[in-house]
Amino acid sequence: MRVFSAAAVALVAMVAATDAQALTIHRSPFLLNPDLQVGFEAATAATSHSEAGVSITYVGTPHVDGIWTTSQAAEGKQSWYANGGGFGYTRVQFQSAIRTLQFAAGSGWPPGGGAQSPNPHLQFRLLNDGAILTEGVAGPVRHFGRFRVFGFSGLSFDEVHLQSLNGDTPFNPGGFDALALDALAAGGSIIPEPATWAMLILGFGLVGARARQQRRAAA
């Protein structure tokens, strides 16, 4: 029994240490019982909004005027979208550093056709104490009226910048932003990825085999 416990703890510690060293980008729901949630249900056309201790600001210039909050597909009645798109990005600031963030993202780019069809991707930048930790492309987002869940874990950050550009260049200065955002959630427990479950099952299997060998040797 002592062998089983020690090995199991060692395996979980190894997984945790690996996660702490690098950013994990999630492309499906992965949080259970988050500590805070932002649904934009009380947001107005103002380009700054505060909710649940989180500050959301559009940095740049919306194409039309302000924020268009009418939701097309996300949670509840409202979401966050620079009216007509914009030249800028959405900045999300937290009161203290977090290690997990989940949200729904879509694109205001309408579905097109042919070779010139837009190819919207989600660009991100994570910061802590004003310093950029990492930036990149989280993956393609769905066209107008559809949302996809994304998220980050494995790093400690207190600020996130998000865009949806046509293409896969992170924070292209000439890019036109068309990000739609909703259902922010942070904290809580992480649902293990399939690869992590496989590691745990393998580890428990090896521990069980070792315990059986020890019992046979003792007999």
N, C-alpha and C positions, 0 to 999 in steps of 0.2 A: 504494500500500500504506500509506503514511503517513496519507493521508486516511481510509482505512477504519479504521485503528486509533484515530485521534484521535476520530472521530465515534462509534465504538462505545464508547469509554471515557466520552465525554461523556454518551451516552445512559444508560449504566449508572449514572453518578454522579448524573444527574438523578433516576432512579428511587429510588436510595438516599436522596437528600436529601428527597424527598417522603415516603418511609416514616418518616424520622426525625422528622418534624414532627407526626405524628398517629398515634393508635392505630389499628391494624387488628384487627378482630375476625374470627377465622376460625371457620367452621362445618363444617369438614371437615379431615382430616389434612393437615398442611403442613410437618412437620419431617422432615428426614433426619439420621440418625446423631446423635441428641441426646447432650449431654454428661452428663446425669443423668436417671435414671428412678426413679419411685416406684410400686410395685405393691401396697403394703399387705399383702403375703403374710405378714409377721410381725407385723401389727397385732393388738392385743388389744382388750378392751372398754374400756380406758382412753380418756379423752377427749383425750389427747395422745399423739402418735406421732412418732418421729424416724426418718428413713431417708435415706441418701445425702446427708446434710448438710442435709436439709430438715425443718423442724418443722411438723407439722400439729396443730391444736388446735380442738376445738369450743368456741366462745365462746358460752355460754348454757346452757340446760337441756334435755337430751334429754327427750322425752315419757315414756319408760319409764326406762331406766337405762343410761348408757354408750353405746358404739358397737357397732352390729350389723355385723359384718364379712362375713357370708355373702354371697357375690356372687350376683347373679341373672343377669347377662348380660355383665359386663365381663371384663377380662383376668384370667386366673388363677382362683384359688379364693376370693379375698377382695377386698372393696372397702371403702369408708368410708361409713357411713350412721348418723346419729344415731338411736338405737333408737326406733322409733315416730315419727320426725320430731322436731322440737324448736322451741323459741323461741330463736333465735340464728343463728349462721353458722359456716362453717368458715374458719379462718384458716390460710394457708399462708405460711411465712416462709423466706426463703433466706439463706444466709450472706453473700452479696454480691449486688449488683444483677444482674438478668438482662434480656434484651431479647426473649426468646421463651418462651412457655409453651403447652403443649398438654396436654389432659386429656380424659377421658371423663366425661360427666355424665348423670345420669338423675334421675328423680323418684320418690319414694315414694308420691306421690298415685296411687291406683288409677284405672284407666279408669272413667269414670262414664257416665252417660247423661242425655239431656234437657238442659234449660236450665241445670241446676245442675252439669253435668259440670266437674271441675276443669280449669284452663287453666294448667298449670305453665310458668314461664319461669325462665331462669337470670339471676340478678342478680349483678353483680360490682362490686368496688371495688379499684383499684390504688393502692398507696402506695409511697413511697420515703423512707427516714429518718423514718418516722412521719407524713409529710405525705400527705394524699390528693391523688393526681394526677387521677383521674377515676373516675366510677362510672356505672353504667347497666345496661341489660338486653341480654344477648348474644343472646337469642332463645328460642324455645320449646324445652323439653326433653321427652323422651319419658316416657310413663307407666311405672309400676312394671315392672321386668324388662327394660327396653330402655335402651340408652345411645346418646349422640350425642357426637361429637368437637367440642370447641371449642378456641379458643386466642387468644392475644394476641401482637402484635408491634408494633414501632415506637416504644415508650416504654421507658425504663429504670426498673425497679421491683424492690423486694426483698420485697414483701408483697402478698398477694392475699386478699380476702375473697369468699366465694362462698355463695350461697343459691339454693334453688329455691322460689319462692313461687307461690301461686295468683294469677296476674295479672301485669301488666307494670309495676308500680311498684317502682323500685329501693329495696331495704332499707326496706320498709314496716315501721314499728315494731310494728304489730299483726299482721304476717303470720306464718303458720306455715310453718317451713322443712322441706322434705322432700328435701334434696339427697342424691343418691348420687354418689360420686366415685371415680374409679380412673384408673390408667395416666397419671400425671403425667410429663411429659417437658419438659426445658428445654435451651436451647442447640442446637448443631448448625446445619444449613443449612436455609434456607427454600426450599420448592418454590415457584417463582413462580406467582402467580395468573394465570388466563387473560388478564386485561387487561394484565398485565405482559409476558407472552409476546407479545401482540399488538403492544405498543409496541416490543419488541425486534425482532420480525420486520419491522415497518414501518421502523424505523431502519436495519436492515441492507439492506432493499430500496432505501431512498433513497441510502444510501452506494454500493451497487452501481451504481445508475443514474448517479450522479455520476462514478464511476470510468470507466464506459463512455463517457460524454460526453467526458471528458478524453482518453481513448484516441483517440476519433474526431477530436477537435480536433487532436491531435498528429500524426495520420496526414495 
